[in-house]
């Protein structure tokens, strides 16, 4: 397997992780495997940390329609709302809380 094929495989696996999460079926085993793939790519000099971050951001944007930081911020706000005002939390349509 050449470097380009390896990166294509990494991206496909990463997308699977995000798609599973979006479908409500997170797969921690696959997630950790993908982390290992990216770590190996960095160790072998196939990817820099910046390139790996860009790939993660790109795939996340493609699946979730928002950046990693935007999604984290939104999920944190929802969690705080759930803890402080359960009724207001449940007034938000379920599809928007995902």
C-alpha positions in Angstrom: 0.0 0.0 0.0 1.4 3.4 -1.0 1.1 6.6 1.1 -1.9 7.9 -1.0 -3.8 4.7 -0.6 -3.1 4.6 3.1 -4.5 8.2 3.5 -7.6 7.3 1.4 -8.2 4.4 3.7 -7.7 6.6 6.8 -10.2 9.1 5.5 -12.8 6.4 4.8 -12.4 4.9 8.2 -12.7 8.3 9.9 -15.8 9.1 7.9 -17.3 5.8 9.1 -16.6 6.8 12.7 -18.4 10.1 12.2 -21.3 8.6 10.3 -21.8 6.0 13.0 -21.8 8.7 15.7 -24.2 10.8 13.7 -26.5 7.7 13.4 -26.5 7.3 17.1 -24.3 4.2 17.0 -20.8 5.2 18.1 -18.2 2.5 17.7 -15.4 3.1 20.2 -13.4 0.2 18.8 -13.3 1.7 15.3 -12.7 5.2 16.7 -9.6 4.0 18.6 -8.4 2.0 15.5 -8.7 5.2 13.4 -6.7 7.1 16.1 -4.0 4.5 15.7 -4.0 4.8 11.9 -3.5 8.6 12.2 -0.8 8.2 14.9 1.0 5.7 12.6 0.8 8.1 9.7 2.4 10.8 11.8 5.2 8.5 13.1 6.0 7.3 9.5 6.1 10.9 8.3 3.1 10.4 6.0 1.2 13.2 7.7 2.0 16.1 9.9 -0.1 17.0 12.9 -1.5 19.9 11.0 -2.4 17.8 8.0 -4.1 15.2 10.3 -6.1 18.0 12.0 -7.2 19.3 8.6 -8.4 15.9 7.5 -10.3 15.4 10.7 -11.9 18.8 10.4 -12.8 18.3 6.7 -14.4 14.9 7.3 -16.3 16.2 10.4 -17.6 19.1 8.3 -18.7 16.8 5.6 -20.7 14.5 7.9 -22.0 16.9 10.6 -22.1 20.1 8.6 -20.2 22.0 11.3 -16.6 22.2 12.6 -15.4 20.1 15.5 -15.2 23.2 17.7 -18.7 24.4 16.7 -20.2 21.0 17.5 -18.4 20.8 20.8 -19.7 24.3 21.8 -23.2 23.4 20.8 -23.2 20.1 22.7 -21.8 21.8 25.8 -24.5 24.4 25.7 -27.2 21.7 25.3 -25.7 19.8 28.3 -25.8 22.9 30.4 -29.3 23.7 29.4 -30.4 20.1 30.2 -28.8 20.4 33.7 -30.3 23.8 34.4 -33.8 23.8 32.7 -35.0 20.4 31.6 -38.2 21.7 30.2 -36.5 24.2 28.0 -34.1 21.4 26.8 -37.0 19.2 25.8 -38.8 22.1 24.0 -35.9 21.9 21.5 -36.8 19.5 18.7 -35.0 16.2 19.1 -33.5 16.5 15.6 -31.8 19.7 16.7 -30.4 18.2 19.8 -28.4 15.5 18.0 
